[in-house]
């Protein structure tokens, strides 16, 4: 079941944009290298997951299972797909990557749990994810991305890490 929440994303009145909230698929830890193909969202927002990935800027794709683990620890995961919608050329894709990296690096310096990674197969160019929560953008909106980070970072952290 998918719930589309508007006007503050339900429990987050400080986030004024529409988000999708998905049923929790659990927090099962998978052995390293094992994949899971039954997530209820793309990109995933909960469910079985493998070892976590470091916070920060990643130039190469990261396993979905690792991204979910980062969300389980309260992180915000930003993914982007330069081929989504009208494909970006190499220079445009690099510019988008650099702009997203600037947002992430600014948040890292403020000790926020956030990462950005390229991710193939998105319907929209950018997806913002936190545990059970997804927002999508067709173009960069740094203020909206920052608002998502401020509203959802460390909101869910059952392991207290």
C-alpha positions as CSV (number, residue, x, y, z in Angstrom):
1,X,0.0,0.0,0.0
2,X,1.3,3.4,-0.9
3,X,0.1,6.5,0.9
4,X,0.5,9.9,-0.8
5,X,0.8,12.5,1.8
6,X,0.6,16.2,1.1
7,X,1.1,19.3,3.1
8,X,3.8,18.3,5.5
9,X,4.2,14.6,4.8
10,X,1.9,13.6,7.6
11,X,4.1,13.6,10.7
12,X,6.4,16.3,9.4
13,X,4.6,19.6,9.2
14,X,7.9,21.3,8.6
15,X,8.2,19.7,5.2
16,X,5.6,21.4,2.9
17,X,6.1,19.2,-0.2
18,X,4.2,16.1,-1.1
19,X,5.9,12.8,-0.3
20,X,5.0,9.1,-0.7
21,X,5.0,7.0,2.4
22,X,5.4,3.3,2.0
23,X,4.6,0.4,4.3
24,X,7.5,-0.7,6.4
25,X,9.1,-3.9,4.9
26,X,11.1,-4.7,8.0
27,X,14.8,-4.4,8.9
28,X,16.2,-7.8,8.2
29,X,20.0,-7.8,7.8
30,X,21.2,-9.7,4.7
31,X,24.6,-11.4,4.4
32,X,27.1,-9.3,2.4
33,X,26.5,-9.7,-1.3
34,X,22.9,-11.0,-1.0
35,X,20.4,-9.0,-3.0
36,X,16.7,-8.4,-2.5
37,X,14.3,-7.9,-5.4
38,X,10.9,-7.2,-3.8
39,X,11.1,-3.6,-2.5
40,X,7.8,-1.8,-2.6
41,X,9.3,1.5,-3.9
42,X,12.0,2.6,-6.4
43,X,14.3,3.5,-4.9
44,X,13.6,1.5,-1.8
45,X,12.7,3.1,1.5
46,X,12.8,0.2,3.9
47,X,13.3,-3.6,3.9
48,X,16.0,-6.2,4.0
49,X,19.4,-4.7,3.6
50,X,23.1,-5.5,3.5
51,X,26.1,-3.7,4.9
52,X,25.9,0.1,5.1
53,X,27.7,2.5,2.9
54,X,29.7,5.5,4.0
55,X,28.0,8.9,4.2
56,X,29.1,11.4,1.6
57,X,29.3,11.7,-2.2
58,X,29.6,8.5,-4.3
59,X,30.6,8.7,-8.0
60,X,29.5,5.1,-8.7
61,X,26.3,3.3,-8.1
62,X,25.9,1.6,-4.7
63,X,23.8,-1.6,-4.0
64,X,20.2,-0.8,-3.1
65,X,20.6,-3.0,-0.1
66,X,23.3,-0.7,1.3
67,X,21.3,2.4,0.8
68,X,18.4,0.9,2.8
69,X,20.8,0.2,5.7
70,X,21.9,3.9,5.7
71,X,18.3,4.9,6.0
72,X,17.8,2.5,8.9
73,X,20.4,4.5,10.7
74,X,18.6,7.7,10.3
75,X,20.2,8.9,7.1
76,X,18.8,10.6,4.0
77,X,19.8,9.1,0.7
78,X,19.7,11.2,-2.4
79,X,19.8,9.4,-5.7
80,X,19.9,10.8,-9.2
81,X,19.5,9.4,-12.7
82,X,20.9,11.6,-15.6
83,X,18.9,9.3,-18.1
84,X,15.5,9.9,-16.4
85,X,13.2,12.2,-18.4
86,X,15.0,14.0,-21.1
87,X,18.5,12.6,-20.8
88,X,21.3,14.9,-19.8
89,X,24.5,15.1,-21.7
90,X,27.8,14.5,-19.9
91,X,28.4,18.1,-19.0
92,X,24.8,18.5,-17.7
93,X,25.1,15.3,-15.7
94,X,28.4,16.4,-14.2
95,X,26.9,19.8,-13.3
96,X,23.9,18.0,-11.5
97,X,26.3,15.7,-9.7
98,X,28.4,18.7,-8.6
99,X,25.4,20.6,-7.3
100,X,24.1,17.6,-5.4
101,X,27.6,17.0,-4.0
102,X,27.7,20.6,-2.7
103,X,24.4,20.1,-0.8
104,X,25.6,16.9,0.7
105,X,29.0,18.2,1.6
106,X,27.5,21.2,3.3
107,X,25.3,18.9,5.4
108,X,28.2,16.6,6.2
109,X,30.1,19.5,7.6
110,X,27.1,20.0,9.9
111,X,27.3,16.4,11.0
112,X,24.2,15.3,9.1
113,X,23.8,11.7,7.9
114,X,23.4,12.1,4.2
115,X,24.7,10.6,1.0
116,X,24.3,11.0,-2.7
117,X,24.7,8.3,-5.4
118,X,23.9,7.8,-9.1
119,X,21.0,5.3,-9.5
120,X,19.8,3.9,-12.8
121,X,16.1,3.3,-13.5
122,X,14.4,6.3,-11.8
123,X,11.1,7.7,-13.2
124,X,12.2,11.2,-12.0
125,X,15.7,12.7,-12.2
126,X,16.2,13.0,-8.4
127,X,14.8,11.0,-5.5
128,X,15.0,11.9,-1.9
129,X,14.6,9.0,0.5
130,X,14.4,8.4,4.2
131,X,12.9,5.4,6.1
132,X,9.5,4.7,4.4
133,X,9.5,8.2,2.8
134,X,10.1,9.3,-0.8
135,X,10.0,12.6,-2.6
136,X,10.9,13.0,-6.3
137,X,12.1,16.0,-8.4
138,X,12.5,16.4,-12.1
139,X,15.1,19.2,-11.7
140,X,17.4,20.4,-8.9
141,X,15.8,22.4,-6.2
142,X,18.5,22.8,-3.5
143,X,16.1,24.5,-1.0
144,X,13.6,21.5,-1.3
145,X,16.4,19.0,-0.9
146,X,17.7,20.9,2.2
147,X,14.2,21.0,3.6
148,X,13.9,17.2,3.2
149,X,17.2,16.6,4.9
150,X,16.2,18.9,7.8
151,X,12.8,17.2,8.2
152,X,13.7,13.6,7.9
153,X,17.4,13.1,8.8
154,X,17.6,11.1,12.1
155,X,13.8,10.8,12.3
156,X,14.1,7.0,12.2
157,X,17.0,5.3,13.9
158,X,15.9,2.2,15.8
159,X,19.4,1.0,16.4
160,X,20.4,4.3,17.9
161,X,23.6,4.6,15.9
